[in-house]
């Protein structure tokens, strides 16, 4: 017995059946008894029809009474025959039930229960119930497997709940022809990540290929002569790419939530970035330069959010093969390839609009920081981490000036480093920056700041701000 405990009132259920045989009557009585044991207030003629009562009035009251939530119709051959011929009590009930079924909009009150099949394996159902969905109790095995289903129907607690109705995605109402890539491939990746199936690597590769395939639609044809300034075309292209960026970042977040395999996310995403690079190499590909620059910062931000420090190191330490048509067959370069000058935005647009902004690129990144899963402070932290990793680990001159830090509060430390005042949290800094201890960090940082010209690090001033941002004095002191 299931013994479901309910806070709601016990539902009232009437059982309609034929007195086919003593064994059949005992079967009905057993079902009614089991249902009552599970909190269903079963009304049955053997219990509730008393001497002196009119049996037809009793039947009518059971069928039409609004307090009766369900009527279980036990269908065997005899019940079906009597119902079709309108004979006996079953025939009378049929005349009462039929108008209720055909004349009422709410028709789930009457539930056929099949207890007998014909020689062809078809259920015995009276004509007035032929089109109704039924529950099969024709064998002991089916009784046991479907009893729980019947109980859930009575208590209106189906095993499969209808999902809540969502909000239509805004992108389908946009006039732009560029929309996020094939949602189906995105959802296949999510499902593979959640279920842990081995197809995730292939599904992710296929998804990335779809992104690469749509990039050609973002190429700006500089041969077209019109009155639209080039910087405006770049800016509009950046806006149109945002839904794709949001989808990619969301996918990274979901995969990292469900998967612990850093190699999987690294291998497929590293290839994706390599395939993206050629679009950003032409002189007038400023929109692609921005796309890949912003995406790389978001990638590091999402990895930091999920504490995948080893993966951060992999993306910063391993080289990228750059297929450049101007220098075939290609060559290897570092992550610096993602940090590009975008003169049409930071110079031309700044002057044309008389913005007098320190970095229009930083302004755009901040204004586009609309993905709920990553805050703008996490983006600034990722931007700073890339530069810091450069200072600590790059022996030769390298460039990565964190543009977004123009918005970071001066004389403040990032929370990630503020927490690293504790010895336990400092271990995360060690893993991220690949250092032995605090002294090793200080030595390598000082050497890096001398060789990498940190006086030009964005807008946050002089090199003394770097130790403050990373809470250097307080690291590993608790």
ChimeraX attribute file (.defattr): number of C-alpha atoms within 10 A of each C-alpha:
attribute: neighborCount
match mode: 1-to-1
recipient: residues
	/A:1	9
	/A:2	12
	/A:3	11
	/A:4	12
	/A:5	9
	/A:6	10
	/A:7	5
	/A:8	7
	/A:9	10
	/A:10	16
	/A:11	17
	/A:12	20
	/A:13	25
	/A:14	21
	/A:15	22
	/A:16	26
	/A:17	23
	/A:18	22
	/A:19	15
	/A:20	12
	/A:21	10
	/A:22	9
	/A:23	10
	/A:24	16
	/A:25	15
	/A:26	12
	/A:27	13
	/A:28	19
	/A:29	16
	/A:30	12
	/A:31	16
	/A:32	20
	/A:33	14
	/A:34	17
	/A:35	21
	/A:36	18
	/A:37	15
	/A:38	17
	/A:39	19
	/A:40	20
	/A:41	18
	/A:42	24
	/A:43	19
	/A:44	18
	/A:45	15
	/A:46	9
	/A:47	9
	/A:48	11
	/A:49	14
	/A:50	11
	/A:51	7
	/A:52	6
	/A:53	10
	/A:54	10
	/A:55	14
	/A:56	13
	/A:57	10
	/A:58	14
	/A:59	22
	/A:60	15
	/A:61	13
	/A:62	23
	/A:63	25
	/A:64	13
	/A:65	10
	/A:66	11
	/A:67	11
	/A:68	18
	/A:69	17
	/A:70	22
	/A:71	23
	/A:72	19
	/A:73	20
	/A:74	22
	/A:75	28
	/A:76	23
	/A:77	19
	/A:78	18
	/A:79	25
	/A:80	24
	/A:81	18
	/A:82	18
	/A:83	25
	/A:84	16
	/A:85	13
	/A:86	15
	/A:87	14
	/A:88	12
	/A:89	19
	/A:90	23
	/A:91	19
	/A:92	16
	/A:93	20
	/A:94	25
	/A:95	15
	/A:96	17
	/A:97	19
	/A:98	12
	/A:99	11
	/A:100	17
	/A:101	17
	/A:102	11
	/A:103	10
	/A:104	9
	/A:105	8
	/A:106	10
	/A:107	12
	/A:108	14
	/A:109	17
	/A:110	24
	/A:111	21
	/A:112	20
	/A:113	25
	/A:114	22
	/A:115	21
	/A:116	20
	/A:117	17
	/A:118	10
	/A:119	7
	/A:120	6
	/A:121	8
	/A:122	10
	/A:123	21
	/A:124	21
	/A:125	26
	/A:126	21
	/A:127	12
	/A:128	17
	/A:129	20
	/A:130	12
	/A:131	9
	/A:132	15
	/A:133	12
	/A:134	17
	/A:135	19
	/A:136	21
	/A:137	19
	/A:138	16
	/A:139	13
	/A:140	10
	/A:141	10
	/A:142	13
	/A:143	19
	/A:144	11
	/A:145	13
	/A:146	15
	/A:147	19
	/A:148	15
	/A:149	15
	/A:150	20
	/A:151	18
	/A:152	14
	/A:153	16
	/A:154	22
	/A:155	19
	/A:156	11
	/A:157	12
	/A:158	14
	/A:159	10
	/A:160	6
	/A:161	7
	/A:162	7
	/A:163	6
	/A:164	6
	/A:165	6
	/A:166	6
	/A:167	6
	/A:168	8
	/A:169	8
	/A:170	8
	/A:171	13
	/A:172	11
	/A:173	8
	/A:174	10
	/A:175	8
	/A:176	9
	/A:177	9
	/A:178	17
	/A:179	17
	/A:180	20
	/A:181	19
	/A:182	11
	/A:183	12
	/A:184	10
	/A:185	16
	/A:186	20
	/A:187	14
	/A:188	16
	/A:189	26
	/A:190	22
	/A:191	18
	/A:192	20
	/A:193	23
	/A:194	15
	/A:195	12
	/A:196	13
	/A:197	11
	/A:198	10
	/A:199	14
	/A:200	22
	/A:201	17
	/A:202	13
	/A:203	21
	/A:204	26
	/A:205	18
	/A:206	16
	/A:207	23
	/A:208	22
	/A:209	15
	/A:210	14
	/A:211	19
	/A:212	16
	/A:213	11
	/A:214	15
	/A:215	13
	/A:216	10
	/A:217	9
	/A:218	17
	/A:219	17
	/A:220	17
	/A:221	11
	/A:222	11
	/A:223	6
	/A:224	8
	/A:225	8
	/A:226	8
	/A:227	6
	/A:228	9
	/A:229	13
	/A:230	19
	/A:231	21
	/A:232	14
	/A:233	17
	/A:234	24
	/A:235	18
	/A:236	12
	/A:237	21
	/A:238	19
	/A:239	13
	/A:240	17
	/A:241	18
	/A:242	19
	/A:243	16
	/A:244	16
	/A:245	20
	/A:246	19
	/A:247	16
	/A:248	20
	/A:249	19
	/A:250	18
	/A:251	18
	/A:252	19
	/A:253	20
	/A:254	17
	/A:255	22
	/A:256	19
	/A:257	12
	/A:258	15
	/A:259	16
	/A:260	12
	/A:261	12
	/A:262	16
	/A:263	12
	/A:264	15
	/A:265	19
	/A:266	15
	/A:267	14
	/A:268	17
	/A:269	18
	/A:270	18
	/A:271	15
	/A:272	18
	/A:273	20
	/A:274	14
	/A:275	17
	/A:276	22
	/A:277	19
	/A:278	16
	/A:279	21
	/A:280	22
	/A:281	19
	/A:282	13
	/A:283	8
	/A:284	18
	/A:285	20
	/A:286	27
	/A:287	26
	/A:288	27
	/A:289	24
	/A:290	25
	/A:291	19
	/A:292	21
	/A:293	18
	/A:294	20
	/A:295	17
	/A:296	20
	/A:297	22
	/A:298	25
	/A:299	20
	/A:300	24
	/A:301	26
	/A:302	24
	/A:303	20
	/A:304	21
	/A:305	16
	/A:306	12
	/A:307	14
	/A:308	19
	/A:309	20
	/A:310	18
	/A:311	19
	/A:312	25
	/A:313	17
	/A:314	15
	/A:315	19
	/A:316	18
	/A:317	15
	/A:318	13
	/A:319	16
	/A:320	21
	/A:321	18
	/A:322	22
	/A:323	19
	/A:324	16
	/A:325	11
	/A:326	9
	/A:327	9
	/A:328	9
	/A:329	10
	/A:330	12
	/A:331	12
	/A:332	11
	/A:333	12
	/A:334	15
	/A:335	20
	/A:336	16
	/A:337	18
	/A:338	21
	/A:339	18
	/A:340	16
	/A:341	13
	/A:342	21
	/A:343	14
	/A:344	21
	/A:345	23
	/A:346	19
	/A:347	16
	/A:348	16
	/A:349	20
	/A:350	19
	/A:351	13
	/A:352	12
	/A:353	9
	/A:354	9
	/A:355	11
	/A:356	13
	/A:357	14
	/A:358	14
	/A:359	18
	/A:360	18
	/A:361	21
	/A:362	20
	/A:363	17
	/A:364	17
	/A:365	16
	/A:366	17
	/A:367	10
	/A:368	14
	/A:369	17
	/A:370	13
	/A:371	14
	/A:372	9
	/A:373	13
	/A:374	17
	/A:375	14
	/A:376	21
	/A:377	18
	/A:378	21
	/A:379	24
	/A:380	23
	/A:381	26
	/A:382	25
	/A:383	23
	/A:384	23
	/A:385	22
	/A:386	23
	/A:387	19
	/A:388	21
	/A:389	20
	/A:390	26
	/A:391	27
	/A:392	21
	/A:393	17
	/A:394	16
	/A:395	13
	/A:396	11
	/A:397	12
	/A:398	17
	/A:399	20
	/A:400	24
	/A:401	19
	/A:402	23
	/A:403	21
	/A:404	25
	/A:405	20
	/A:406	17
	/A:407	15
	/A:408	16
	/A:409	11
	/A:410	13
	/A:411	13
	/A:412	13
	/A:413	19
	/A:414	19
	/A:415	14
	/A:416	17
	/A:417	22
	/A:418	20
	/A:419	18
	/A:420	24
	/A:421	18
	/A:422	15
	/A:423	13
	/A:424	12
	/A:425	17
	/A:426	22
	/A:427	15
	/A:428	18
	/A:429	20
	/A:430	17
	/A:431	15
	/A:432	19
	/A:433	21
	/A:434	17
	/A:435	17
	/A:436	11
	/A:437	13
	/A:438	17
	/A:439	10
	/A:440	13
	/A:441	19
	/A:442	16
	/A:443	11
	/A:444	17
	/A:445	20
	/A:446	14
	/A:447	14
	/A:448	23
	/A:449	17
	/A:450	13
	/A:451	15
	/A:452	20
	/A:453	14
	/A:454	20
	/A:455	14
	/A:456	12
	/A:457	20
	/A:458	17
	/A:459	16
	/A:460	21
	/A:461	14
	/A:462	12
	/A:463	16
	/A:464	12
	/A:465	16
	/A:466	20
	/A:467	16
	/A:468	18
	/A:469	20
	/A:470	22
	/A:471	22
	/A:472	18
	/A:473	12
	/A:474	16
	/A:475	19
	/A:476	21
	/A:477	11
	/A:478	12
